Amino acid sequence: MWEIYPNIFCKHLFRQNRPLQKLIDLLMPQPPSKDASPAPPSGLPESGLAAQALAQVLRPLARLMIGHGLQLMPMMELLKKALVEEAQASFGLSDKANSDTRVALLTGVHRKDVKRLRETPDVTSPGTQLMPVAAAVVARWISEPRYLNADQSTRALARTPRRSAAGEPDFTALVAEVSRDVGARAVLDELLRLGVVKVRDDGRIELNSAAFVPQEGLSESFHFLAANVSDHLACAVHNLMPDRMSPAMLEQSAFCQDLSAEQAAELQVRARQLWASSLQQFLQTATVAEQRSRAQDGPRHRVRFGVYFHDGVQSPEAQATLQRKAKRQPNKNAKS
């Protein structure tokens, strides 16, 4: 059984024998045109439904807390701070500043705590400054045509212009195109430490993977956890806000169940192949978009386009439910 979310059940659609193009149009709706009017607010707040959804969202967060020794009290402080900051940033009044009393009313945080948190400077430790540069170097490497072979695979690069042929790109030039604040040697050392690149016997630098996925280093992994999961959740939250006036953002996934371990592993391999291809195409398009944006005025936007693959064992309750449903469904192929 497989589905595409939100709210599209693929087996049901295929049983209707709909034409393929109509099915594709339904599964992958086109984005709204630039001239389309803003979407109306999505309705009144639904605190009960939101609480049910949060109960499920919190389970993996609880696993992360326990696994890394985070207990309830420090997490309560983080939650209070997030509530206060979001109330100030997204629920302010147009004609006057939010008072401590109003923030307390919106969030349920005690007014004394609101005052303390608003007056306390943010002392969160800065992330690894080298990580965004290293990631940007890899992104440019796999998307810029000058750094690709004819078959769209990444070229092995000489370390410096002196070691490269005339007109041939090199690693030092690649890093300089991304940032002049960090040296090529420092970026190379970081990518080597993470196992993203290797230095061949001829001295050329070769990319090990089309995706920037560190093999080592918890700080880097937590950096991407914070960036990726927070933007994914922000996308879903945007679509569910009761006062939303802008179009919904893209947020879909495909879901399969009743799979053997071997078939689930094969699907993960296929998903990684599809992502590598999609990532390269998207970054090439994004490079053009960045260049065109330089000549356009207005506020600056940032986007994140990502993918994930989760594989877990079905719960006994889910398995029992599926078995009951299978027993209730008549066998249409059986002889009468």
C-alpha positions in Angstrom: 0.0 0.0 0.0 1.4 3.4 -0.9 0.2 7.0 -0.7 1.3 10.5 -1.5 0.6 13.1 1.1 -1.2 15.3 1.8 -4.5 13.5 1.3 -3.9 11.7 -2.0 -4.4 7.9 -2.0 -2.6 6.5 -5.0 -4.1 3.0 -5.1 -7.6 4.4 -5.2 -6.6 6.7 -8.1 -5.1 3.9 -10.1 -8.1 1.7 -9.6 -10.2 4.4 -11.3 -8.0 4.0 -14.4 -7.6 7.8 -14.8 -5.4 9.0 -17.7 -1.8 9.3 -16.7 -1.6 13.1 -17.3 -4.7 13.8 -15.2 -3.2 11.7 -12.4 0.1 13.6 -12.6 -1.8 16.9 -12.6 -3.6 15.8 -9.4 -0.6 14.5 -7.6 1.7 17.4 -8.6 -0.5 20.6 -8.8 1.0 23.6 -10.5 2.1 26.5 -8.3 -0.2 29.6 -8.3 0.4 32.2 -11.0 2.0 35.5 -10.1 -1.3 37.3 -10.8 -3.4 35.0 -8.6 -5.1 36.6 -5.7 -3.9 35.7 -2.2 -5.5 32.7 -0.6 -8.1 33.4 2.1 -7.4 32.7 5.7 -7.6 29.0 6.4 -10.0 29.3 9.3 -10.2 29.5 13.1 -7.5 28.2 15.4 -7.8 24.4 16.0 -5.9 23.9 19.3 -7.1 20.3 19.6 -5.9 19.2 16.2 -2.7 21.1 16.7 -2.1 19.3 20.0 -2.6 15.9 18.4 -0.1 16.7 15.7 2.4 18.1 18.2 2.1 14.9 20.3 3.4 12.9 17.3 6.1 15.5 16.4 7.4 15.5 19.9 8.2 11.8 20.0 11.4 12.0 17.9 12.4 15.1 19.7 12.0 13.3 23.0 14.2 10.5 21.6 16.9 13.1 20.7 16.7 14.6 24.2 17.1 11.3 26.0 19.8 10.1 23.6 21.9 13.3 24.2 21.2 13.8 27.9 18.8 16.8 27.6 16.3 16.7 30.5 13.0 18.4 30.9 13.9 21.6 32.9 16.5 23.1 30.4 14.1 22.2 27.5 11.3 24.0 29.3 13.5 27.1 29.3 14.2 26.7 25.6 10.5 26.3 24.9 9.6 29.4 26.9 12.2 31.4 25.0 11.0 30.2 21.6 7.4 31.1 22.5 8.4 34.6 23.6 10.6 35.2 20.6 7.9 34.0 18.1 5.2 36.0 19.8 7.4 39.1 19.3 8.4 38.3 15.8 5.2 37.0 14.2 2.3 38.2 16.4 3.2 41.8 17.0 0.8 44.8 16.7 1.2 47.2 13.8 0.6 50.3 15.9 2.5 49.5 19.0 5.1 47.2 20.6 4.1 44.0 22.3 3.9 44.4 26.1 5.0 41.7 28.5 1.4 41.2 29.4 0.3 40.6 25.9 3.1 38.1 25.2 2.2 36.3 28.4 -1.4 36.2 27.2 -0.5 34.8 23.8 2.0 32.2 25.1 1.0 31.2 28.6 4.5 32.1 29.8 4.4 33.9 33.2 4.8 37.7 32.8 7.9 37.6 35.0 9.5 35.0 32.8 8.6 37.0 29.7 10.3 40.1 31.1 13.4 38.1 32.1 13.7 36.3 28.7 13.2 39.6 26.7 16.0 41.2 28.7 18.4 38.2 28.6 20.8 38.4 25.7 21.0 35.4 23.4 24.0 33.3 24.5 23.5 30.4 22.2 26.9 29.3 20.9 27.6 30.1 17.2 27.8 27.1 14.9 30.8 26.1 12.9 31.5 29.1 10.7 33.3 26.9 8.1 30.3 24.7 7.5 28.3 27.1 5.3 31.4 27.8 3.2 32.2 24.1 2.8 28.7 23.3 1.9 28.5 26.1 -0.6 31.8 25.0 -2.2 30.3 21.5 -2.8 27.0 22.9 -4.1 28.9 25.0 -6.6 31.1 22.1 -7.6 28.2 19.9 -8.5 26.1 22.6 -10.3 28.5 24.9 -12.1 29.1 23.6 -15.7 32.8 24.6 -15.6 33.3 22.0 -12.8 31.4 19.2 -14.6 32.4 16.7 -17.2 30.3 16.1 -20.3 28.3 13.4 -18.5 27.5 15.8 -15.7 29.8 14.1 -13.2 32.1 16.4 -11.2 35.6 17.0 -12.4 38.6 16.2 -10.3 40.3 19.5 -9.6 43.9 20.5 -9.3 44.6 22.2 -5.9 46.0 25.5 -7.3 46.2 27.3 -10.7 49.9 26.3 -10.9 49.0 22.6 -11.0 46.2 22.9 -13.5 46.3 23.2 -17.3 45.7 26.5 -19.0 42.1 27.5 -18.8 41.2 24.6 -16.5 39.4 25.3 -13.2 41.0 24.5 -9.9 40.0 24.0 -6.3 41.5 27.3 -5.1 39.5 29.2 -7.7 36.3 27.3 -6.7 36.7 28.3 -3.1 37.4 31.9 -4.0 34.2 32.1 -6.0 32.2 31.2 -2.9 34.2 33.2 -0.2 37.4 35.1 0.1 37.2 35.1 3.8 38.2 31.4 4.2 41.3 29.9 2.6 41.1 27.0 0.2 43.5 25.0 2.4 41.1 25.3 5.4 38.1 24.3 3.3 40.0 21.3 1.9 41.0 20.2 5.4 37.4 20.3 6.5 36.1 18.4 3.5 38.9 15.8 3.9 38.0 15.4 7.6 34.3 14.9 6.8 35.2 12.3 4.1 33.5 14.4 1.3 36.6 14.6 -0.9 39.8 12.7 -1.3 43.2 13.6 -2.8 44.2 11.2 -5.6 47.8 9.9 -6.2 48.2 12.5 -8.9 47.4 15.3 -6.4 43.9 16.1 -7.8 41.0 16.6 -5.5 38.0 14.3 -6.2 34.5 14.7 -4.8 33.4 11.4 -3.1 29.6 12.2 -3.0 27.3 14.4 -4.9 25.5 15.3 -1.7 27.2 17.1 1.2 26.5 14.5 4.0 29.3 14.5 6.6 30.4 11.0 7.6 31.9 12.3 10.9 31.4 15.3 13.1 28.4 15.7 15.4 28.5 19.5 15.2 28.0 19.4 11.5 25.2 16.9 11.7 23.4 19.0 14.3 23.9 22.1 12.1 22.0 20.4 9.3 19.4 19.0 11.7 18.6 22.6 12.9 18.6 24.1 9.4 16.7 21.4 7.6 14.1 20.3 10.1 13.2 23.8 11.2 12.6 24.9 7.6 10.6 21.8 6.9 8.5 22.4 10.0 8.1 26.1 9.2 6.8 25.1 5.7 4.1 22.8 7.2 3.2 25.4 9.9 2.8 28.1 7.3 0.3 26.0 5.4 -1.8 25.4 8.6 -1.8 28.9 10.1 -5.4 30.1 10.5 -4.6 33.7 9.3 -2.5 32.6 6.3 -3.1 34.9 3.3 -0.3 33.6 1.0 -0.4 30.4 -1.1 0.5 27.2 0.5 4.1 26.0 0.2 5.1 22.7 -1.4 5.1 20.0 1.3 4.4 16.4 0.2 5.7 12.9 0.7 5.2 9.4 -0.5 4.4 6.6 2.0 4.7 2.9 1.6 4.0 0.1 4.0 3.9 -3.8 4.2 7.5 -3.9 2.8 10.1 -6.4 3.6 13.5 -5.2 4.9 15.1 -6.0 1.6 12.6 -4.0 -0.4 12.8 -1.0 2.0 16.6 -1.0 1.6 16.2 -1.1 -2.2 13.8 1.9 -2.1 16.3 3.8 -0.1 19.0 3.2 -2.7 16.6 4.4 -5.4 15.6 7.4 -3.4 19.3 8.5 -3.0 19.8 8.1 -6.8 16.7 10.3 -7.5 17.9 12.9 -5.0 21.4 13.1 -6.5 19.9 13.8 -9.9 17.3 16.3 -8.6 19.8 18.1 -6.5 22.1 18.8 -9.4 19.3 20.0 -11.6 17.9 22.3 -8.8 21.3 23.8 -8.0 21.9 24.6 -11.7 18.5 26.4 -11.8 19.3 28.1 -8.5 22.6 29.4 -9.9 20.7 31.1 -12.7 18.1 32.5 -10.3 20.8 34.0 -8.1 22.4 35.7 -11.1 19.0 37.1 -12.3 18.2 38.3 -8.8 21.2 40.7 -8.8 19.4 43.0 -11.3 16.0 42.9 -9.4 15.0 45.1 -6.6 12.8 44.2 -3.5 13.2 42.2 -0.4 15.6 39.2 -0.5 14.3 35.7 -0.1 16.0 32.4 0.9 14.7 29.0 -0.2 15.5 25.4 0.9 14.6 22.4 -1.2 15.2 19.0 0.4 14.4 15.4 0.7 14.4 12.8 3.4 13.8 9.0 3.6 12.6 7.3 6.8 12.5 3.6 7.3 10.9 2.1 10.4 9.4 -1.2 11.5 5.6 -1.1 11.5 4.0 -1.2 15.0 2.1 -4.4 15.9 -1.1 -2.3 16.1 -0.7 -1.1 12.5 0.0 -4.6 11.3 -3.1 -6.0 13.0 -5.2 -3.2 11.5 -3.9 -4.0 8.1 -4.7 -7.7 8.5 -8.3 -6.9 9.6 -8.8 -4.7 6.6 -7.5 -7.4 4.3 -9.9 -9.9 5.7 -12.9 -7.5 5.2 -12.0 -6.8 1.5 -13.6 -9.3 -0.9 -11.3 -11.2 -3.3 -12.5 -10.0 -6.7 -10.4 -12.6 -8.5 -12.0 -15.5 -6.6 -14.3 -17.7 -8.6 -17.9 -17.6 -7.5 
